[in-house]
């Protein structure tokens, strides 16, 4: 069973300084960062990362439609592990999965191993992202 996003108390704020410290330690080799858009400081960090040529992907999260839209507007380009890591119980709509599927500017990655997502879900997600959006 997919693990849900970590409890909010375990989430640390996003920080340009923290990223720069890590990037320095990695000798400039960080090229992809996974980030939940609802984390405090996320939008500032996304803009900084994109400006530095680092790709940003949404991590499984509890973000709102506005937070997802803001992250895409700031330059996030990939929804990672779409359908996994979000709360087990979601409202029918709106919810994070529908918002990420509807964001045409986002690529989506899925874990298609027969365990994480059922076949009908995979089929529907692929259709949603290939008809109007982007698939990775």
N, C-alpha and C positions, 0 to 999 in steps of 0.2 A: 504494500500500500504506500502511496506517495506521502512523504512527510509534509506537513503543513508548514507555512512560513513561521519563522521563529516568533516567540512572544515579543510584543513591542518593547518590553523592559530589557530585552537582550539586544535590541537594535541600537547601534551607535549612530550619531549624526554623520552625514556625509561632510567631508572637509577637503578643500583644495590643499591645505597644508599637509594633511595626512596623505593624500594622494602623491603630492610632490616628494614627501619623505620616502614613500614606497617606490616611486619612480626612480629616485636617486639611488636607492639601494639596489634596484634592478638594472642600473646602468642604462636607463631609458628604454628598456625592452618591453614595457607594458604597452600593449596595443589594443586591448579589449578589457573593458570593465563592466561587470554586472552589478546593477544597482536597482533598488526598489524606489520608485518615484515618490512614495509617501514619506520617505526618510527625511527628517529635517536637513536642509542644506542641499538636497538632491539637485534641484534645478540649477543652482549656481555651479555645482560640481559638473553636471552634464555639459553646460555651456563651456566651462573651462576645458574639459576633456576633449570635446569636439574641436575647439579652437586649437588644441595641441595635437590634433590628428589621431586621437584615441577613439575607437568605436565604443559606443555605449549600448548595452542591451538591458532590457527590463528583466529583472529576476522575478520569479513567482512571488506575488505580493497581494496586498489588500488595498491597492490604490483605487481612487475614484476615477470616474470618466475625465474629470478636469485634470487630475494629476497625470493621467496617461497622455491626454492631449498636450499638456504643458511639456512633458518629457519628449514627446515626438517633436513638438515645436522647437525644443532646445537642441534637438539633434539625435535623440535615441533612435536606433534603426532596427533593433531586433527584439522580439519577444521570445525569451528562452524558455524551453520546456513548457510550452503553452498547454494549459490544462492541468499542470502539476504544481504542487506547492502552495496552491491557494486554499482558502478554508474549505473544509469538507462539505459544508452546507452553504450554498449561495442563494441569493434571491433569484427568482426566475429571470427577472430583468429589472433594472440594469444590473450587470455584474462584470467583473474584471475580464472574464473570458470573452464575452460579447464585445466589450470595448476594444480588446486587443485584436480580435478578429476583424473588427470594422475599421481599424486604423490602417488604411491603404499604404501609408508610408513605412509601415513596419514589416520586416521579414518575420517569419515565425519558424521556430525549431520545435520539433516534437520528439518525444521518446517513443518510438514505434517498435516496441519489443514484445507486444502481446500481453504485457503486464500493466504498464502505466496508463494506457488508454485503450478503451474497447474499439474494435474495428469501425463501428458506425461513427464514433466520435472522430477518429482519424480521417475517415472518408469525408465527413462534413467539414472538418477544419481545412483539409487540403483544398476542397472545392471553394471554400470561402476565400482563402488566400490566393488561389490561382486565378479566380475569375476577376477579382478587382484589386487584389493586393499582391503581396510579394511572399514568396516562399523560399526558404533557405535549407 
